Amino acid sequence: MELKKIGHRGAKAHVAENTLESISKALEFKVDAIEIDVHRCQTGELVVIHDFTLDRTTNGSGEVCRKSLQELQELLVEGKYKIPLLTEVLDLISGKCQINIELKGSNTAEEACKIIQKYIKEKGWEYEDFIVSSFQQNELFKVFHCDPEIPLGVLSKASVAEALELGNKINAKAIHPSIGIISRANVQDCKKAGFQVNVWTVNEPEAIARMKDFGVDGIISDFPDLL
């Protein structure tokens, strides 16, 4: 099976993470999928940003969940980019590649399901164009109960065995281990159990070669051009 090239937060090493411009750059590199992070803002919309707070990546401050969409849209990422909505990202990549939506913030599952279902019903997307991943078990369970057809990925930076256990409970499609916990043996364990393995965040050429040698299905990288 061919390795899936997945751009981390777009093409994070090249353009400010989780921006439409970064995602466009990843598309230039002919990625198979793009990984982004979503939070729910105060007015209920899903916005694409990694941190729970605004301070690291924008000229704003405070928690994402306490700001209205209007307030967030007035901010700039790295001085020049807007914080996009999930729907804007979907519109940009429509038909060009798959998307991995990571549910970062709490109460993101329900709105994510609604958007995914709308895009499948009205905009020509298919279930297999999506994978929804999270470290938050309760958000994954909510997606599973809302629509068991939506492909799920279990994120883990602690234990592949625990991720497998959860993956079985929610009928997940993939396990997403950090490069720090992955081994040849646990890749094989995942595959034997019927899961795909997408590893993050792999940026060094020798690490990329090692992951390919381990037989992972997908590599999530800040440098999708190196994959």
CYANA upper distance limits for C-alpha pairs under 8 A (distance plus 0.5 A):
  1 MET  CA    217 ASP  CA      8.02
  2 GLU  CA    217 ASP  CA      7.94
  3 LEU  CA    212 LYS  CA      8.11
  3 LEU  CA    216 VAL  CA      7.88
  3 LEU  CA    217 ASP  CA      5.83
  3 LEU  CA    218 GLY  CA      5.92
  3 LEU  CA    219 ILE  CA      7.96
  4 LYS  CA     31 VAL  CA      8.30
  4 LYS  CA     32 ASP  CA      6.26
  4 LYS  CA     33 ALA  CA      7.92
  4 LYS  CA    217 ASP  CA      6.56
  4 LYS  CA    218 GLY  CA      4.77
  4 LYS  CA    219 ILE  CA      6.91
  5 LYS  CA     31 VAL  CA      5.70
  5 LYS  CA     32 ASP  CA      5.69
  5 LYS  CA     33 ALA  CA      6.96
  5 LYS  CA    218 GLY  CA      6.50
  5 LYS  CA    219 ILE  CA      6.21
  5 LYS  CA    220 ILE  CA      7.25
  5 LYS  CA    221 SER  CA      8.45
  5 LYS  CA    224 PRO  CA      7.01
  5 LYS  CA    227 LEU  CA      6.62
  6 ILE  CA     31 VAL  CA      6.33
  6 ILE  CA     32 ASP  CA      6.44
  6 ILE  CA     33 ALA  CA      5.17
  6 ILE  CA     34 ILE  CA      5.74
  6 ILE  CA     35 GLU  CA      7.10
  6 ILE  CA    218 GLY  CA      7.27
  6 ILE  CA    219 ILE  CA      6.34
  6 ILE  CA    220 ILE  CA      5.12
  6 ILE  CA    221 SER  CA      6.87
  6 ILE  CA    224 PRO  CA      7.03
  7 GLY  CA     11 ALA  CA      5.92
  7 GLY  CA     12 LYS  CA      8.23
  7 GLY  CA     23 ILE  CA      8.43
  7 GLY  CA     26 ALA  CA      6.40
  7 GLY  CA     31 VAL  CA      6.96
  7 GLY  CA     33 ALA  CA      6.92
  7 GLY  CA     34 ILE  CA      5.16
  7 GLY  CA     35 GLU  CA      6.43
  7 GLY  CA    220 ILE  CA      6.29
  7 GLY  CA    221 SER  CA      6.00
  7 GLY  CA    222 ASP  CA      6.69
  7 GLY  CA    223 PHE  CA      7.66
  7 GLY  CA    224 PRO  CA      5.70
  8 HIS  CA     12 LYS  CA      6.65
  8 HIS  CA     34 ILE  CA      6.86
  8 HIS  CA     35 GLU  CA      5.60
  8 HIS  CA     36 ILE  CA      7.40
  8 HIS  CA    201 THR  CA      7.92
  8 HIS  CA    220 ILE  CA      5.97
  8 HIS  CA    221 SER  CA      5.55
  8 HIS  CA    222 ASP  CA      5.51
  8 HIS  CA    223 PHE  CA      8.38
  8 HIS  CA    224 PRO  CA      8.17
  9 ARG  CA     17 GLU  CA      5.63
  9 ARG  CA     18 ASN  CA      5.18
  9 ARG  CA     19 THR  CA      8.35
  9 ARG  CA     22 SER  CA      7.96
  9 ARG  CA     23 ILE  CA      7.82
  9 ARG  CA     34 ILE  CA      7.33
  9 ARG  CA     35 GLU  CA      5.71
  9 ARG  CA     36 ILE  CA      5.13
  9 ARG  CA     37 ASP  CA      7.62
  9 ARG  CA    222 ASP  CA      7.94
 10 GLY  CA     17 GLU  CA      6.69
 10 GLY  CA     18 ASN  CA      6.38
 10 GLY  CA     19 THR  CA      7.75
 10 GLY  CA     20 LEU  CA      8.45
 10 GLY  CA     22 SER  CA      5.28
 10 GLY  CA     23 ILE  CA      4.56
 10 GLY  CA     24 SER  CA      7.96
 10 GLY  CA     25 LYS  CA      7.60
 10 GLY  CA     26 ALA  CA      5.86
 10 GLY  CA     34 ILE  CA      6.30
 10 GLY  CA     35 GLU  CA      7.03
 10 GLY  CA     36 ILE  CA      7.42
 10 GLY  CA    222 ASP  CA      8.09
 11 ALA  CA     15 VAL  CA      6.67
 11 ALA  CA     16 ALA  CA      8.45
 11 ALA  CA     17 GLU  CA      7.39
 11 ALA  CA     22 SER  CA      5.67
 11 ALA  CA     23 ILE  CA      6.76
 11 ALA  CA     25 LYS  CA      6.57
 11 ALA  CA     26 ALA  CA      5.38
 11 ALA  CA    221 SER  CA      8.32
 11 ALA  CA    222 ASP  CA      5.89
 11 ALA  CA    223 PHE  CA      6.67
 11 ALA  CA    224 PRO  CA      6.93
 12 LYS  CA     16 ALA  CA      6.38
 12 LYS  CA     17 GLU  CA      5.14
 12 LYS  CA     18 ASN  CA      8.07
 12 LYS  CA     22 SER  CA      7.03
 12 LYS  CA    222 ASP  CA      5.26
 12 LYS  CA    223 PHE  CA      7.64
 13 ALA  CA     17 GLU  CA      8.47
 13 ALA  CA    222 ASP  CA      5.49
 13 ALA  CA    223 PHE  CA      6.28
 14 HIS  CA     22 SER  CA      7.70
 14 HIS  CA     25 LYS  CA      8.16
 14 HIS  CA    222 ASP  CA      8.35
 14 HIS  CA    223 PHE  CA      8.01
 15 VAL  CA     19 THR  CA      8.44
 15 VAL  CA     21 GLU  CA      7.33
 15 VAL  CA     22 SER  CA      5.33
 15 VAL  CA     25 LYS  CA      7.90
 16 ALA  CA     21 GLU  CA      8.20
 16 ALA  CA     22 SER  CA      6.49
 16 ALA  CA     77 VAL  CA      7.64
 16 ALA  CA     78 GLU  CA      7.27
 16 ALA  CA     81 TYR  CA      8.28
 17 GLU  CA     22 SER  CA      6.56
 18 ASN  CA     22 SER  CA      6.95
 18 ASN  CA     23 ILE  CA      7.56
 18 ASN  CA     36 ILE  CA      6.53
 18 ASN  CA     37 ASP  CA      7.76
 18 ASN  CA     48 VAL  CA      6.52
 18 ASN  CA     49 ILE  CA      6.35
 18 ASN  CA     50 HIS  CA      7.85
 18 ASN  CA     83 ILE  CA      8.16
 18 ASN  CA     84 PRO  CA      8.25
 19 THR  CA     23 ILE  CA      6.84
 19 THR  CA     48 VAL  CA      8.12
 19 THR  CA     77 VAL  CA      8.47
 19 THR  CA     81 TYR  CA      7.16
 19 THR  CA     82 LYS  CA      7.27
 19 THR  CA     83 ILE  CA      6.82
 19 THR  CA     84 PRO  CA      6.82
 20 LEU  CA     24 SER  CA      6.61
 20 LEU  CA     84 PRO  CA      7.20
 20 LEU  CA     88 GLU  CA      8.42
 20 LEU  CA     89 VAL  CA      7.00
 20 LEU  CA     92 LEU  CA      8.10
 21 GLU  CA     25 LYS  CA      6.77
 21 GLU  CA     81 TYR  CA      8.26
 22 SER  CA     26 ALA  CA      6.84
 23 ILE  CA     27 LEU  CA      6.78
 23 ILE  CA     34 ILE  CA      7.73
 23 ILE  CA     89 VAL  CA      8.32
 24 SER  CA     28 GLU  CA      6.88
 24 SER  CA     92 LEU  CA      8.34
 25 LYS  CA     29 PHE  CA      7.20
 26 ALA  CA     30 LYS  CA      7.32
 26 ALA  CA     31 VAL  CA      6.69
 26 ALA  CA     34 ILE  CA      7.90
 26 ALA  CA    224 PRO  CA      7.19
 26 ALA  CA    225 ASP  CA      8.44
 27 LEU  CA     31 VAL  CA      6.29
 27 LEU  CA     93 ILE  CA      8.27
 27 LEU  CA     96 LYS  CA      7.99
 27 LEU  CA     97 CYS  CA      8.35
 29 PHE  CA    224 PRO  CA      7.13
 29 PHE  CA    225 ASP  CA      6.04
 31 VAL  CA     97 CYS  CA      7.36
 31 VAL  CA    224 PRO  CA      7.31
 32 ASP  CA     97 CYS  CA      5.72
 32 ASP  CA     98 GLN  CA      6.67
 33 ALA  CA     97 CYS  CA      5.67
 33 ALA  CA     98 GLN  CA      4.82
 33 ALA  CA     99 ILE  CA      5.66
 33 ALA  CA    100 ASN  CA      7.33
 34 ILE  CA     97 CYS  CA      7.87
 34 ILE  CA     98 GLN  CA      7.01
 34 ILE  CA     99 ILE  CA      5.49
 34 ILE  CA    100 ASN  CA      6.43
 35 GLU  CA     99 ILE  CA      6.53
 35 GLU  CA    100 ASN  CA      4.98
 35 GLU  CA    101 ILE  CA      6.56
 35 GLU  CA    102 GLU  CA      7.63
 35 GLU  CA    220 ILE  CA      8.05
 36 ILE  CA     48 VAL  CA      7.19
 36 ILE  CA     49 ILE  CA      8.16
 36 ILE  CA     50 HIS  CA      8.22
 36 ILE  CA     99 ILE  CA      8.24
 36 ILE  CA    100 ASN  CA      6.82
 36 ILE  CA    101 ILE  CA      5.88
 36 ILE  CA    102 GLU  CA      6.50
 37 ASP  CA     48 VAL  CA      5.98
 37 ASP  CA     49 ILE  CA      6.07
 37 ASP  CA     50 HIS  CA      5.66
 37 ASP  CA    101 ILE  CA      6.47
 37 ASP  CA    102 GLU  CA      5.18
 37 ASP  CA    103 LEU  CA      6.63
 37 ASP  CA    104 LYS  CA      6.51
 38 VAL  CA     46 LEU  CA      6.42
 38 VAL  CA     47 VAL  CA      5.92
 38 VAL  CA     48 VAL  CA      5.07
 38 VAL  CA     49 ILE  CA      6.26
 38 VAL  CA     50 HIS  CA      7.29
 38 VAL  CA     86 LEU  CA      7.68
 38 VAL  CA    101 ILE  CA      7.50
 38 VAL  CA    102 GLU  CA      6.73
 38 VAL  CA    103 LEU  CA      5.93
 38 VAL  CA    104 LYS  CA      6.15
 38 VAL  CA    105 GLY  CA      7.30
 38 VAL  CA    108 THR  CA      7.89
 39 HIS  CA     46 LEU  CA      6.01
 39 HIS  CA     47 VAL  CA      6.00
 39 HIS  CA     48 VAL  CA      7.07
 39 HIS  CA     49 ILE  CA      7.23
 39 HIS  CA     50 HIS  CA      8.28
 39 HIS  CA     52 PHE  CA      8.01
 39 HIS  CA     64 VAL  CA      7.63
 39 HIS  CA     65 CYS  CA      7.55
 39 HIS  CA    103 LEU  CA      7.37
 39 HIS  CA    104 LYS  CA      6.33
 39 HIS  CA    105 GLY  CA      5.15
 39 HIS  CA    106 SER  CA      7.89
 39 HIS  CA    108 THR  CA      6.84
 40 ARG  CA     44 GLY  CA      6.13
 40 ARG  CA     45 GLU  CA      6.05
 40 ARG  CA     46 LEU  CA      5.08
 40 ARG  CA     47 VAL  CA      6.75
 40 ARG  CA     64 VAL  CA      8.04
 40 ARG  CA     65 CYS  CA      6.35
 40 ARG  CA    105 GLY  CA      7.00
 40 ARG  CA    106 SER  CA      7.96
 40 ARG  CA    107 ASN  CA      7.42
 40 ARG  CA    108 THR  CA      6.25
 41 CYS  CA     45 GLU  CA      6.21
 41 CYS  CA     46 LEU  CA      6.96
 41 CYS  CA     47 VAL  CA      7.34
 41 CYS  CA     64 VAL  CA      6.28
 41 CYS  CA     65 CYS  CA      4.74
 41 CYS  CA     66 ARG  CA      6.91
 41 CYS  CA     67 LYS  CA      6.34
 41 CYS  CA     68 SER  CA      6.41
 41 CYS  CA     69 LEU  CA      6.88
 42 GLN  CA     64 VAL  CA      8.21
 42 GLN  CA     65 CYS  CA      5.59
 42 GLN  CA     66 ARG  CA      5.59
 42 GLN  CA     67 LYS  CA      5.70
 42 GLN  CA     68 SER  CA      5.38
 42 GLN  CA     69 LEU  CA      7.72
 43 THR  CA     67 LYS  CA      8.14
 43 THR  CA     68 SER  CA      5.63
 43 THR  CA     69 LEU  CA      6.70
 45 GLU  CA     69 LEU  CA      7.44
 45 GLU  CA     85 LEU  CA      7.89
 45 GLU  CA    111 GLU  CA      8.16
 46 LEU  CA     85 LEU  CA      6.47
 46 LEU  CA     86 LEU  CA      6.25
 46 LEU  CA    108 THR  CA      7.65
 46 LEU  CA    111 GLU  CA      7.69
 46 LEU  CA    112 ALA  CA      7.98
 47 VAL  CA     83 ILE  CA      7.39
 47 VAL  CA     84 PRO  CA      6.40
 47 VAL  CA     85 LEU  CA      4.88
 47 VAL  CA     86 LEU  CA      6.12
 48 VAL  CA     83 ILE  CA      6.84
 48 VAL  CA     84 PRO  CA      6.02
 48 VAL  CA     85 LEU  CA      6.23
 48 VAL  CA     86 LEU  CA      6.34
 49 ILE  CA     83 ILE  CA      7.38
 50 HIS  CA    104 LYS  CA      7.57
 51 ASP  CA     56 ARG  CA      8.26
 51 ASP  CA    104 LYS  CA      8.48
 52 PHE  CA     63 GLU  CA      6.32
 52 PHE  CA     64 VAL  CA      6.30
 52 PHE  CA     65 CYS  CA      8.07
 52 PHE  CA    104 LYS  CA      8.29
 52 PHE  CA    105 GLY  CA      7.35
 53 THR  CA     61 SER  CA      7.31
 53 THR  CA     62 GLY  CA      5.84
 53 THR  CA     63 GLU  CA      4.73
 53 THR  CA     64 VAL  CA      5.91
 54 LEU  CA     58 THR  CA      6.10
 54 LEU  CA     59 ASN  CA      8.01
 54 LEU  CA     60 GLY  CA      6.05
 54 LEU  CA     61 SER  CA      5.47
 54 LEU  CA     62 GLY  CA      6.24
 54 LEU  CA     63 GLU  CA      6.74
 54 LEU  CA     64 VAL  CA      6.74
 55 ASP  CA     59 ASN  CA      7.29
 55 ASP  CA     60 GLY  CA      6.40
 55 ASP  CA     61 SER  CA      5.27
 55 ASP  CA     62 GLY  CA      7.24
 57 THR  CA     77 VAL  CA      6.00
 57 THR  CA     78 GLU  CA      6.63
 58 THR  CA     75 LEU  CA      7.05
 58 THR  CA     76 LEU  CA      5.93
 58 THR  CA     77 VAL  CA      4.78
 58 THR  CA     78 GLU  CA      6.36
 58 THR  CA     79 GLY  CA      7.70
 59 ASN  CA     75 LEU  CA      6.66
 59 ASN  CA     76 LEU  CA      6.40
 59 ASN  CA     77 VAL  CA      7.27
 59 ASN  CA     78 GLU  CA      7.90
 59 ASN  CA     79 GLY  CA      7.47
 60 GLY  CA     75 LEU  CA      6.67
 60 GLY  CA     76 LEU  CA      8.31
 62 GLY  CA     66 ARG  CA      8.13
 63 GLU  CA     67 LYS  CA      7.51
 64 VAL  CA     72 LEU  CA      8.39
 65 CYS  CA    105 GLY  CA      8.49
 67 LYS  CA     71 GLU  CA      6.49
 67 LYS  CA     72 LEU  CA      6.95
 68 SER  CA     72 LEU  CA      6.84
 69 LEU  CA     73 GLN  CA      6.55
 70 GLN  CA     74 GLU  CA      7.01
 71 GLU  CA     75 LEU  CA      7.58
 72 LEU  CA     83 ILE  CA      7.36
 73 GLN  CA     82 LYS  CA      6.96
 73 GLN  CA     83 ILE  CA      6.79
 73 GLN  CA     84 PRO  CA      8.47
 74 GLU  CA     82 LYS  CA      8.37
 75 LEU  CA     82 LYS  CA      7.17
 75 LEU  CA     83 ILE  CA      7.84
 76 LEU  CA     80 LYS  CA      5.94
 76 LEU  CA     81 TYR  CA      5.70
 76 LEU  CA     82 LYS  CA      5.75
 76 LEU  CA     83 ILE  CA      7.53
 77 VAL  CA     81 TYR  CA      5.35
 77 VAL  CA     82 LYS  CA      6.52
 77 VAL  CA     83 ILE  CA      7.27
 84 PRO  CA     88 GLU  CA      6.71
 84 PRO  CA     89 VAL  CA      7.43
 85 LEU  CA     89 VAL  CA      7.13
 86 LEU  CA     90 LEU  CA      6.85
 87 THR  CA     91 ASP  CA      6.63
 87 THR  CA    115 ILE  CA      7.98
 88 GLU  CA     92 LEU  CA      6.69
 89 VAL  CA     93 ILE  CA      6.85
 90 LEU  CA     94 SER  CA      6.21
 90 LEU  CA     99 ILE  CA      8.49
 93 ILE  CA     97 CYS  CA      6.81
 93 ILE  CA     98 GLN  CA      8.44
 94 SER  CA    125 TRP  CA      8.08
 95 GLY  CA    125 TRP  CA      8.06
 97 CYS  CA    129 ASP  CA      7.90
 98 GLN  CA    128 GLU  CA      8.30
 98 GLN  CA    129 ASP  CA      5.08
 98 GLN  CA    130 PHE  CA      6.42
 99 ILE  CA    129 ASP  CA      6.79
 99 ILE  CA    130 PHE  CA      5.65
 99 ILE  CA    131 ILE  CA      6.89
100 ASN  CA    130 PHE  CA      6.50
100 ASN  CA    131 ILE  CA      5.26
100 ASN  CA    132 VAL  CA      6.22
100 ASN  CA    133 SER  CA      7.39
101 ILE  CA    130 PHE  CA      7.95
101 ILE  CA    131 ILE  CA      6.79
101 ILE  CA    132 VAL  CA      5.34
101 ILE  CA    133 SER  CA      6.65
102 GLU  CA    132 VAL  CA      6.29
102 GLU  CA    133 SER  CA      5.14
102 GLU  CA    134 SER  CA      5.81
103 LEU  CA    108 THR  CA      6.56
103 LEU  CA    109 ALA  CA      7.46
103 LEU  CA    132 VAL  CA      7.63
103 LEU  CA    133 SER  CA      6.74
103 LEU  CA    134 SER  CA      5.62
103 LEU  CA    135 PHE  CA      8.40
103 LEU  CA    136 GLN  CA      8.18
103 LEU  CA    139 GLU  CA      7.76
104 LYS  CA    108 THR  CA      8.12
104 LYS  CA    134 SER  CA      7.05
104 LYS  CA    135 PHE  CA      8.11
104 LYS  CA    136 GLN  CA      8.14
106 SER  CA    139 GLU  CA      7.58
107 ASN  CA    111 GLU  CA      8.46
107 ASN  CA    139 GLU  CA      7.60
108 THR  CA    112 ALA  CA      6.63
108 THR  CA    139 GLU  CA      7.56
109 ALA  CA    113 CYS  CA      6.65
109 ALA  CA    139 GLU  CA      5.91
109 ALA  CA    140 LEU  CA      7.73
109 ALA  CA    142 LYS  CA      6.57
109 ALA  CA    143 VAL  CA      6.05
110 GLU  CA    114 LYS  CA      6.89
110 GLU  CA    142 LYS  CA      7.59
110 GLU  CA    143 VAL  CA      7.34
110 GLU  CA    146 CYS  CA      7.86
111 GLU  CA    115 ILE  CA      6.75
112 ALA  CA    116 ILE  CA      6.61
113 CYS  CA    117 GLN  CA      6.53
113 CYS  CA    143 VAL  CA      6.99
113 CYS  CA    146 CYS  CA      7.52
113 CYS  CA    147 ASP  CA      7.70
114 LYS  CA    118 LYS  CA      6.62
115 ILE  CA    119 TYR  CA      6.67
116 ILE  CA    120 ILE  CA      6.70
116 ILE  CA    130 PHE  CA      8.44
117 GLN  CA    121 LYS  CA      6.50
118 LYS  CA    122 GLU  CA      6.23
118 LYS  CA    123 LYS  CA      7.86
119 TYR  CA    123 LYS  CA      5.24
119 TYR  CA    124 GLY  CA      7.17
119 TYR  CA    125 TRP  CA      6.17
120 ILE  CA    124 GLY  CA      6.16
120 ILE  CA    125 TRP  CA      4.92
120 ILE  CA    126 GLU  CA      5.85
120 ILE  CA    127 TYR  CA      7.46
121 LYS  CA    125 TRP  CA      8.03
125 TRP  CA    129 ASP  CA      7.04
126 GLU  CA    130 PHE  CA      8.05
127 TYR  CA    149 GLU  CA      7.40
127 TYR  CA    150 ILE  CA      6.42
127 TYR  CA    151 PRO  CA      7.51
128 GLU  CA    150 ILE  CA      8.36
128 GLU  CA    151 PRO  CA      7.41
130 PHE  CA    150 ILE  CA      7.68
130 PHE  CA    151 PRO  CA      6.99
131 ILE  CA    150 ILE  CA      7.50
131 ILE  CA    151 PRO  CA      5.38
131 ILE  CA    152 LEU  CA      5.88
131 ILE  CA    153 GLY  CA      6.92
132 VAL  CA    140 LEU  CA      8.42
132 VAL  CA    150 ILE  CA      7.87
132 VAL  CA    151 PRO  CA      6.80
132 VAL  CA    152 LEU  CA      5.37
132 VAL  CA    153 GLY  CA      6.39
133 SER  CA    140 LEU  CA      7.75
133 SER  CA    152 LEU  CA      6.20
133 SER  CA    153 GLY  CA      4.83
133 SER  CA    154 VAL  CA      6.17
133 SER  CA    155 LEU  CA      6.78
133 SER  CA    176 HIS  CA      8.49
134 SER  CA    139 GLU  CA      7.70
134 SER  CA    140 LEU  CA      7.03
134 SER  CA    153 GLY  CA      7.46
134 SER  CA    154 VAL  CA      6.52
134 SER  CA    155 LEU  CA      5.98
135 PHE  CA    154 VAL  CA      7.22
135 PHE  CA    155 LEU  CA      5.54
135 PHE  CA    156 SER  CA      6.96
136 GLN  CA    140 LEU  CA      7.08
137 GLN  CA    141 PHE  CA      6.67
137 GLN  CA    166 LEU  CA      8.41
138 ASN  CA    142 LYS  CA      6.64
139 GLU  CA    143 VAL  CA      6.89
140 LEU  CA    144 PHE  CA      6.69
140 LEU  CA    152 LEU  CA      7.78
140 LEU  CA    170 ILE  CA      8.05
141 PHE  CA    145 HIS  CA      6.64
141 PHE  CA    170 ILE  CA      7.04
142 LYS  CA    146 CYS  CA      6.47
143 VAL  CA    147 ASP  CA      6.49
143 VAL  CA    148 PRO  CA      7.65
143 VAL  CA    150 ILE  CA      7.93
144 PHE  CA    148 PRO  CA      5.11
144 PHE  CA    149 GLU  CA      8.28
144 PHE  CA    150 ILE  CA      7.75
144 PHE  CA    152 LEU  CA      8.41
144 PHE  CA    170 ILE  CA      6.62
151 PRO  CA    172 ALA  CA      6.87
151 PRO  CA    173 LYS  CA      6.13
152 LEU  CA    170 ILE  CA      8.37
152 LEU  CA    171 ASN  CA      8.17
152 LEU  CA    172 ALA  CA      5.15
152 LEU  CA    173 LYS  CA      5.93
152 LEU  CA    174 ALA  CA      7.05
153 GLY  CA    167 GLY  CA      8.14
153 GLY  CA    172 ALA  CA      6.28
153 GLY  CA    173 LYS  CA      6.49
153 GLY  CA    174 ALA  CA      5.10
153 GLY  CA    175 ILE  CA      5.90
153 GLY  CA    176 HIS  CA      6.73
154 VAL  CA    163 ALA  CA      6.50
154 VAL  CA    166 LEU  CA      7.90
154 VAL  CA    167 GLY  CA      6.76
154 VAL  CA    172 ALA  CA      7.58
154 VAL  CA    174 ALA  CA      7.00
154 VAL  CA    175 ILE  CA      5.39
154 VAL  CA    176 HIS  CA      6.12
154 VAL  CA    177 PRO  CA      8.48
155 LEU  CA    163 ALA  CA      7.64
155 LEU  CA    175 ILE  CA      6.83
155 LEU  CA    176 HIS  CA      5.08
155 LEU  CA    177 PRO  CA      6.35
155 LEU  CA    178 SER  CA      8.36
156 SER  CA    160 VAL  CA      7.18
156 SER  CA    163 ALA  CA      6.76
156 SER  CA    175 ILE  CA      8.26
156 SER  CA    176 HIS  CA      6.68
156 SER  CA    177 PRO  CA      5.33
156 SER  CA    178 SER  CA      6.82
157 LYS  CA    177 PRO  CA      6.42
157 LYS  CA    178 SER  CA      5.59
157 LYS  CA    180 GLY  CA      7.64
157 LYS  CA    181 ILE  CA      6.98
158 ALA  CA    181 ILE  CA      7.24
159 SER  CA    163 ALA  CA      6.86
159 SER  CA    181 ILE  CA      7.40
160 VAL  CA    164 LEU  CA      6.64
160 VAL  CA    175 ILE  CA      8.37
160 VAL  CA    177 PRO  CA      7.11
160 VAL  CA    181 ILE  CA      7.72
160 VAL  CA    182 ILE  CA      8.07
160 VAL  CA    186 ASN  CA      7.31
161 ALA  CA    165 GLU  CA      6.86
161 ALA  CA    186 ASN  CA      8.45
162 GLU  CA    166 LEU  CA      6.86
163 ALA  CA    167 GLY  CA      6.42
163 ALA  CA    175 ILE  CA      7.19
164 LEU  CA    168 ASN  CA      6.71
164 LEU  CA    175 ILE  CA      7.59
164 LEU  CA    190 CYS  CA      7.41
165 GLU  CA    169 LYS  CA      7.17
166 LEU  CA    170 ILE  CA      6.97
167 GLY  CA    171 ASN  CA      6.25
167 GLY  CA    172 ALA  CA      5.28
167 GLY  CA    173 LYS  CA      8.16
167 GLY  CA    174 ALA  CA      8.09
167 GLY  CA    175 ILE  CA      7.70
168 ASN  CA    172 ALA  CA      7.03
172 ALA  CA    195 PHE  CA      7.90
173 LYS  CA    194 GLY  CA      8.44
173 LYS  CA    195 PHE  CA      6.05
173 LYS  CA    196 GLN  CA      6.84
174 ALA  CA    195 PHE  CA      5.33
174 ALA  CA    196 GLN  CA      4.90
174 ALA  CA    197 VAL  CA      6.12
174 ALA  CA    198 ASN  CA      7.48
175 ILE  CA    190 CYS  CA      7.77
175 ILE  CA    195 PHE  CA      6.90
175 ILE  CA    196 GLN  CA      6.73
175 ILE  CA    197 VAL  CA      5.60
175 ILE  CA    198 ASN  CA      6.89
176 HIS  CA    197 VAL  CA      6.44
176 HIS  CA    198 ASN  CA      5.36
176 HIS  CA    199 VAL  CA      5.89
176 HIS  CA    200 TRP  CA      7.56
177 PRO  CA    181 ILE  CA      7.09
177 PRO  CA    182 ILE  CA      6.87
177 PRO  CA    197 VAL  CA      8.01
177 PRO  CA    198 ASN  CA      7.41
177 PRO  CA    199 VAL  CA      5.74
177 PRO  CA    200 TRP  CA      7.06
178 SER  CA    182 ILE  CA      7.13
178 SER  CA    199 VAL  CA      6.20
178 SER  CA    200 TRP  CA      5.42
178 SER  CA    201 THR  CA      7.11
179 ILE  CA    199 VAL  CA      6.53
179 ILE  CA    200 TRP  CA      6.20
179 ILE  CA    201 THR  CA      7.00
179 ILE  CA    202 VAL  CA      7.30
182 ILE  CA    186 ASN  CA      7.02
182 ILE  CA    187 VAL  CA      7.46
182 ILE  CA    199 VAL  CA      8.35
183 SER  CA    187 VAL  CA      6.72
183 SER  CA    214 PHE  CA      7.86
184 ARG  CA    188 GLN  CA      6.93
184 ARG  CA    214 PHE  CA      5.54
184 ARG  CA    215 GLY  CA      8.32
185 ALA  CA    189 ASP  CA      6.77
186 ASN  CA    190 CYS  CA      6.67
187 VAL  CA    191 LYS  CA      6.82
187 VAL  CA    197 VAL  CA      7.25
187 VAL  CA    214 PHE  CA      7.44
187 VAL  CA    215 GLY  CA      7.78
187 VAL  CA    216 VAL  CA      7.20
188 GLN  CA    192 LYS  CA      6.51
189 ASP  CA    193 ALA  CA      6.75
190 CYS  CA    194 GLY  CA      6.94
190 CYS  CA    195 PHE  CA      5.79
190 CYS  CA    196 GLN  CA      7.45
190 CYS  CA    197 VAL  CA      7.43
191 LYS  CA    195 PHE  CA      5.62
191 LYS  CA    196 GLN  CA      6.70
191 LYS  CA    197 VAL  CA      7.93
196 GLN  CA    216 VAL  CA      8.05
196 GLN  CA    217 ASP  CA      6.41
197 VAL  CA    216 VAL  CA      5.80
197 VAL  CA    217 ASP  CA      5.72
197 VAL  CA    218 GLY  CA      6.89
198 ASN  CA    216 VAL  CA      6.83
198 ASN  CA    217 ASP  CA      6.24
198 ASN  CA    218 GLY  CA      4.79
198 ASN  CA    219 ILE  CA      6.04
198 ASN  CA    220 ILE  CA      7.36
199 VAL  CA    211 MET  CA      8.43
199 VAL  CA    216 VAL  CA      7.68
199 VAL  CA    218 GLY  CA      6.88
199 VAL  CA    219 ILE  CA      5.65
199 VAL  CA    220 ILE  CA      6.48
200 TRP  CA    219 ILE  CA      6.78
200 TRP  CA    220 ILE  CA      5.30
200 TRP  CA    221 SER  CA      7.08
201 THR  CA    219 ILE  CA      8.00
201 THR  CA    220 ILE  CA      5.91
201 THR  CA    221 SER  CA      5.66
201 THR  CA    222 ASP  CA      7.58
202 VAL  CA    207 ALA  CA      6.88
202 VAL  CA    208 ILE  CA      6.59
202 VAL  CA    219 ILE  CA      7.18
202 VAL  CA    220 ILE  CA      6.73
202 VAL  CA    221 SER  CA      5.49
202 VAL  CA    222 ASP  CA      7.93
203 ASN  CA    207 ALA  CA      7.53
203 ASN  CA    208 ILE  CA      7.36
203 ASN  CA    221 SER  CA      6.08
203 ASN  CA    222 ASP  CA      6.74
203 ASN  CA    223 PHE  CA      6.60
203 ASN  CA    226 LEU  CA      8.45
204 GLU  CA    208 ILE  CA      6.66
205 PRO  CA    209 ALA  CA      6.72
205 PRO  CA    226 LEU  CA      7.67
206 GLU  CA    210 ARG  CA      6.68
207 ALA  CA    211 MET  CA      6.69
208 ILE  CA    212 LYS  CA      6.77
208 ILE  CA    219 ILE  CA      8.18
208 ILE  CA    227 LEU  CA      7.80
209 ALA  CA    213 ASP  CA      6.68
210 ARG  CA    214 PHE  CA      6.72
211 MET  CA    215 GLY  CA      6.98
211 MET  CA    216 VAL  CA      6.57
211 MET  CA    219 ILE  CA      8.21
212 LYS  CA    216 VAL  CA      6.52
219 ILE  CA    227 LEU  CA      8.27
220 ILE  CA    224 PRO  CA      8.16
221 SER  CA    227 LEU  CA      8.46
223 PHE  CA    227 LEU  CA      7.94
